[in-house]
């Protein structure tokens, strides 16, 4: 009888039972998927992005389906830190989920304050820092497009919490390695990539944008080749674990990300098509390892032959 594969992941000091994580913004606060997915079955759940104060988000329409994915312009709608800690976090913790809290801010000080607030909260296991937000003090340029701005945010977060910190990188850079290395040198325990790719859609009949915000973020299968390349480059340049995401719809997609160097994966847009997507991906990975008699993730992660 084949030995049950060991799919545990050391994500910057946080031990996950398996490498499948529900991605931020696509799994709500966990409760929304309770009918379909036991959050404790997954490696971890990343919450919707949390800001200091509640955010109403963008005007509708906020989602538009494309031939190979989806464009969203939700606008980072969320309940804010206080309500999240009081009303949302306990539900996930009570169900045994490993909770990674995604945070966002418009200044270094906001990120630091969020990290400090989560440090005092019970139940958060890790912080994921969304550096794709605009740096208001620098004229609106996203923090994550500049290595030094990224480092400033990461240092502030790391100094404000005892929790391990993962940094979610944007694909909108000319050199992903420089930004990845800057984040790690500033104290990131792990990296996740990629965030969505800016895009737009139009309605020919009305001659108007298809989204209320005009532009949004493209996700789904269309971005997978971009994500694979950037994960491969980043994983080869840093010593911390890299979490891959972008267009993972099936277990095969996830296994490809592991092959190019991802220590774990996040499943996002697939959950809009199939509420059980996270579980299906996990079960597919488990089946692949059993059928091929693979003992643990080390025999696949980063084993791409080039």
KETIVO-236987 format. One record per residue (C-alpha): x, z, y. Coordinates in Angstrom, 2 decimals, always signed. Each point is the difference from the previous one (the first is absolute). Last residue first. Layout:
BEGIN
<site <X,Z,Y>>
...
***
This chain:
BEGIN
<site <+15.41,-17.85,+24.01>>
<site <-1.48,+1.91,-2.93>>
<site <-2.64,+2.45,+1.24>>
<site <+0.59,+3.42,-1.59>>
<site <-0.86,+2.02,+3.11>>
<site <-2.56,+2.14,-1.82>>
<site <-0.51,-1.25,-3.56>>
<site <+2.02,+2.13,-2.44>>
<site <-0.06,+2.93,+2.42>>
<site <-3.80,+0.19,-0.20>>
<site <-0.01,+1.70,-3.38>>
<site <+0.14,-0.52,-3.77>>
<site <-0.93,-3.69,-0.34>>
<site <-1.56,-0.84,-3.37>>
<site <-1.15,-3.43,+1.22>>
<site <-3.65,+0.64,-0.86>>
<site <+0.16,+3.58,+1.27>>
<site <+1.66,-0.88,+3.32>>
<site <-2.40,-2.85,+0.67>>
<site <-3.02,+2.16,-0.92>>
<site <+1.04,+2.75,+2.42>>
<site <+0.44,-2.58,+2.76>>
<site <-3.44,-1.46,-0.72>>
<site <-1.57,+3.46,+0.01>>
<site <+1.53,+0.67,+3.41>>
<site <-1.15,-3.32,+1.45>>
<site <-3.52,+0.52,-1.35>>
<site <-0.06,+3.54,+1.38>>
<site <+0.98,-1.13,+3.50>>
<site <-2.42,-2.94,-0.15>>
<site <-3.02,+2.08,-0.95>>
<site <-1.84,-0.74,+3.25>>
<site <+0.53,-3.72,-0.66>>
<site <-0.06,-2.43,+2.91>>
<site <+0.50,+2.60,+2.74>>
<site <+2.40,+1.90,-2.28>>
<site <+2.20,-3.10,-0.29>>
<site <+0.75,+0.34,+3.73>>
<site <+2.19,+3.03,-0.62>>
<site <+2.02,+0.84,-3.09>>
<site <+3.27,+1.80,+0.74>>
<site <+3.02,-0.37,-2.24>>
<site <+2.80,+2.18,-1.36>>
<site <+3.79,-0.09,-0.37>>
<site <+0.08,-3.49,+1.49>>
<site <+3.15,-1.95,-0.89>>
<site <-0.83,-3.64,-0.67>>
<site <-1.27,+0.83,-3.50>>
<site <-2.28,+2.75,+1.27>>
<site <-1.66,-2.48,+2.35>>
<site <-0.46,-2.45,-2.87>>
<site <-1.57,+2.76,-2.10>>
<site <-2.56,+0.62,+2.73>>
<site <-1.04,-3.65,+0.11>>
<site <-0.30,-0.04,-3.79>>
<site <-2.16,+3.13,+0.14>>
<site <-2.45,-1.88,+2.18>>
<site <-1.05,-0.39,+3.65>>
<site <+3.20,+0.94,+1.82>>
<site <-0.09,-2.09,+3.17>>
<site <+2.35,+2.10,+2.11>>
<site <+1.57,+3.21,-1.13>>
<site <+3.37,+1.24,-1.19>>
<site <+1.24,+3.58,+0.10>>
<site <+3.75,+0.33,+0.55>>
<site <+1.95,+2.98,-1.32>>
<site <+3.07,+1.12,+2.00>>
<site <+3.45,-1.56,-0.43>>
<site <-0.46,-2.85,+2.46>>
<site <+1.06,-3.67,+0.19>>
<site <-1.19,-1.50,-3.28>>
<site <-3.40,+1.62,+0.29>>
<site <-0.40,-1.46,+3.50>>
<site <+0.79,-3.58,-1.02>>
<site <-2.16,+0.07,-3.14>>
<site <-2.86,+1.66,+1.90>>
<site <+0.24,-2.68,+2.71>>
<site <-0.09,-2.87,-2.49>>
<site <-2.86,+1.44,-2.02>>
<site <-2.00,+0.68,+3.15>>
<site <+0.24,-3.56,+1.24>>
<site <-1.01,-1.36,-3.41>>
<site <-2.93,+2.47,-0.07>>
<site <-1.38,-0.83,+3.45>>
<site <-2.66,-2.51,-1.06>>
<site <-1.04,+2.17,-2.95>>
<site <-1.58,+2.65,+2.26>>
<site <+0.64,+1.06,+3.58>>
<site <-0.24,-1.57,+3.45>>
<site <-0.17,+2.36,+2.98>>
<site <-2.24,-0.64,+2.97>>
<site <-0.46,-2.22,+3.04>>
<site <-3.08,-0.76,+2.14>>
<site <-0.97,+3.72,+0.21>>
<site <-3.62,-0.87,-0.75>>
<site <+1.14,-2.17,-2.88>>
<site <-1.14,-3.53,-0.85>>
<site <+1.24,-1.25,+3.37>>
<site <-2.51,-2.23,+1.79>>
<site <-0.76,-3.70,-0.03>>
<site <-3.51,+0.86,-1.21>>
<site <-0.02,-2.61,-2.77>>
<site <+3.78,-0.02,-0.49>>
<site <+0.21,+3.72,-0.65>>
<site <+3.64,+1.01,+0.40>>
<site <+2.54,+2.00,-2.00>>
<site <+3.02,+2.04,+1.02>>
<site <+3.26,+1.37,-1.37>>
<site <+2.53,+2.81,+0.32>>
<site <+1.65,+0.76,-3.38>>
<site <-1.00,+3.27,-1.64>>
<site <+2.47,+2.79,-0.82>>
<site <+2.67,-0.68,-2.56>>
<site <+1.61,+2.15,-1.11>>
<site <+0.46,+3.66,-0.85>>
<site <+3.21,+1.97,+0.52>>
<site <+1.19,+3.30,-1.47>>
<site <+1.74,+3.25,+0.97>>
<site <+0.28,-1.09,+3.65>>
<site <+2.63,+2.05,+1.84>>
<site <+1.20,-1.97,+3.01>>
<site <+2.56,-1.85,-2.14>>
<site <-2.86,-1.10,-2.24>>
<site <-2.04,-1.38,+2.89>>
<site <+3.00,-1.81,+1.48>>
<site <+0.81,-1.49,-3.40>>
<site <-3.51,-1.40,-0.37>>
<site <+0.02,-1.39,+3.55>>
<site <+3.34,-1.77,-0.49>>
<site <-0.98,-1.26,-3.46>>
<site <-3.27,-1.48,+1.21>>
<site <+1.89,-2.41,+2.27>>
<site <-2.08,-2.43,+2.06>>
<site <-2.89,+2.42,+0.22>>
<site <-3.76,-0.30,-0.16>>
<site <-0.34,+1.07,-3.65>>
<site <-0.83,+3.56,+1.14>>
<site <+1.39,+3.05,-1.73>>
<site <-1.75,+3.08,-1.35>>
<site <+2.32,+3.02,+0.20>>
<site <-0.14,+2.73,-2.64>>
<site <+0.66,+3.61,+1.01>>
<site <+0.45,+2.95,-2.32>>
<site <-1.84,+3.09,+1.27>>
<site <+1.93,+2.74,+1.80>>
<site <-1.30,-1.24,+3.33>>
<site <+0.86,-0.43,+3.67>>
<site <+3.66,-1.08,-0.27>>
<site <-0.94,-2.77,-2.43>>
<site <-2.72,-1.25,+2.35>>
<site <+2.25,-0.12,+3.07>>
<site <+2.83,-1.64,-1.95>>
<site <-2.39,-2.63,-1.36>>
<site <-1.39,-0.86,+3.41>>
<site <+3.43,-0.35,+1.59>>
<site <+1.29,-2.01,-2.96>>
<site <-2.80,-2.52,+0.32>>
<site <+0.75,-0.41,+3.70>>
<site <+3.67,-0.54,-0.89>>
<site <-0.74,-2.59,-2.70>>
<site <-2.48,-2.00,+2.14>>
<site <-3.08,-1.76,-1.39>>
<site <-1.31,+3.23,-1.49>>
<site <-0.74,+1.65,+3.32>>
<site <-2.44,-2.75,+0.95>>
<site <+0.58,-1.33,+3.52>>
<site <-2.69,+1.32,+2.36>>
<site <+1.96,+0.20,+3.24>>
<site <+2.70,+2.41,-1.16>>
<site <-1.87,+3.19,+0.90>>
<site <-3.07,-1.28,-1.83>>
<site <+1.90,-0.43,-3.25>>
<site <-2.52,-2.08,-1.90>>
<site <-0.83,+0.95,-3.62>>
<site <+1.76,-1.78,-2.87>>
<site <+2.04,+3.14,-0.70>>
<site <-2.58,+1.40,-2.44>>
<site <+1.63,+3.17,-1.29>>
<site <-0.94,+1.08,-3.52>>
<site <+0.06,+3.80,-0.31>>
<site <+0.35,+1.71,-3.37>>
<site <-1.69,+2.64,-2.16>>
<site <-2.86,+0.97,+2.31>>
<site <-2.06,+2.80,-1.54>>
<site <+0.13,+2.93,+2.37>>
<site <+0.42,-0.69,+3.69>>
<site <+2.80,+1.52,+2.09>>
<site <+2.36,-2.91,-0.63>>
<site <-2.89,-2.34,+0.73>>
<site <-0.21,+1.30,+3.55>>
<site <+3.76,-0.26,+0.49>>
<site <+0.00,-3.59,-1.22>>
<site <-2.87,-0.88,+2.32>>
<site <+1.79,+1.58,+2.96>>
<site <+3.19,-1.92,-0.76>>
<site <-1.88,-3.30,-0.22>>
<site <-1.71,+0.71,+3.31>>
<site <+3.31,+0.88,+1.68>>
<site <+1.60,-3.27,-1.09>>
<site <-2.79,-1.83,+1.78>>
<site <-2.98,-2.19,-0.87>>
<site <-0.74,+1.67,-3.31>>
<site <-0.77,-0.57,-3.64>>
<site <+0.00,+2.12,-3.15>>
<site <-0.56,-0.79,-3.69>>
<site <-0.54,+3.12,-2.10>>
<site <+1.22,-0.11,-3.60>>
<site <-2.24,+2.06,-2.25>>
<site <+0.68,+0.63,-3.68>>
<site <-3.53,+0.32,-1.32>>
<site <-1.12,+3.01,-2.01>>
<site <-3.68,-0.16,+0.82>>
<site <+0.11,+3.03,+2.27>>
<site <+2.84,-1.61,+1.95>>
<site <-2.02,-3.13,+0.70>>
<site <-3.00,+1.93,+1.29>>
<site <+2.21,+2.39,+2.01>>
<site <+1.57,-2.87,+2.01>>
<site <-3.24,-1.36,+1.45>>
<site <-1.87,+2.72,+1.89>>
<site <+2.39,+2.49,+1.63>>
<site <+3.32,-1.87,-0.11>>
<site <-1.67,-3.30,+0.89>>
<site <-2.18,+1.56,+2.68>>
<site <+3.03,+1.43,+1.79>>
<site <+2.19,-3.08,-0.41>>
<site <-2.41,-2.66,+1.28>>
<site <-3.14,-1.44,-1.59>>
<site <+1.34,-3.53,-0.46>>
<site <-0.33,-3.57,+1.24>>
<site <+3.36,-1.76,-0.20>>
<site <-1.28,-3.04,+1.92>>
<site <-2.09,-1.39,-2.83>>
<site <+1.33,-3.49,+0.70>>
<site <+0.23,-1.30,-3.55>>
<site <+0.93,-3.43,-1.29>>
<site <-0.58,-0.53,-3.70>>
<site <+1.57,-1.84,-2.88>>
<site <+0.66,-3.41,-1.46>>
<site <-2.84,-2.21,+1.30>>
<site <-0.64,+2.40,+2.92>>
<site <-2.57,+2.79,+0.25>>
<site <-0.61,+1.47,+3.44>>
<site <-0.21,+3.69,+0.83>>
<site <-0.60,+1.73,+3.35>>
<site <-3.04,-1.79,+1.42>>
<site <-0.37,+2.32,+1.80>>
<site <+1.56,+1.95,+2.89>>
<site <+3.35,+1.70,-0.71>>
<site <+0.63,+3.56,-1.15>>
<site <-1.76,+3.20,+1.01>>
<site <+3.19,+2.10,-0.04>>
<site <-0.01,+3.77,-0.46>>
<site <+2.89,+1.87,+1.63>>
<site <+3.44,+0.73,-1.47>>
<site <-0.06,-3.17,-2.10>>
<site <-0.49,-0.37,-3.75>>
<site <+0.47,-3.26,-1.90>>
<site <-2.41,-0.13,-2.92>>
<site <+1.32,+2.05,-2.88>>
<site <+2.67,-0.93,-2.51>>
<site <-1.02,+1.02,-3.52>>
<site <+2.58,+0.83,-2.64>>
<site <+1.21,-0.81,-3.52>>
<site <-3.58,-0.70,-0.97>>
<site <-2.09,+1.86,-2.55>>
<site <-0.60,+2.90,+2.43>>
<site <-1.91,-2.38,+2.29>>
<site <-2.67,-0.48,-2.70>>
<site <-1.17,-3.51,+0.81>>
<site <-3.42,-1.68,-0.02>>
<site <-2.61,+2.45,+1.29>>
<site <+2.65,+1.88,+1.99>>
<site <+0.90,-3.12,+1.98>>
<site <-1.36,+1.09,+3.41>>
<site <+1.24,+3.55,-0.65>>
<site <+3.61,-1.16,+0.18>>
<site <+0.41,+0.26,+3.78>>
<site <-0.54,-3.73,+0.37>>
<site <+1.64,-1.89,-2.85>>
<site <+0.99,-3.17,+1.86>>
<site <+1.40,+1.46,+3.21>>
<site <+3.13,+1.36,-1.64>>
<site <+0.86,-1.31,-3.45>>
<site <-1.04,+1.58,-3.30>>
<site <+3.18,+0.77,-1.94>>
<site <+1.05,-1.20,-3.44>>
<site <+3.50,+1.06,-1.18>>
<site <-0.98,+2.72,-2.52>>
<site <+0.07,+3.80,-0.28>>
<site <+1.52,+0.24,+3.49>>
<site <+2.89,+2.35,+0.80>>
<site <+0.60,+0.51,+3.71>>
<site <+3.74,+0.36,+0.63>>
<site <+0.38,-3.37,+1.70>>
<site <-2.51,-1.65,-2.30>>
<site <+1.20,+1.07,-3.43>>
<site <-2.25,-2.10,-2.22>>
<site <-1.53,+0.85,-3.38>>
<site <-0.96,-2.88,-2.28>>
<site <+1.37,+1.47,-3.25>>
<site <-1.15,-2.36,-2.74>>
<site <-1.87,+1.42,-3.00>>
<site <+2.26,-0.47,-3.02>>
<site <-0.98,-2.84,-2.29>>
<site <-1.32,+0.95,-3.42>>
***
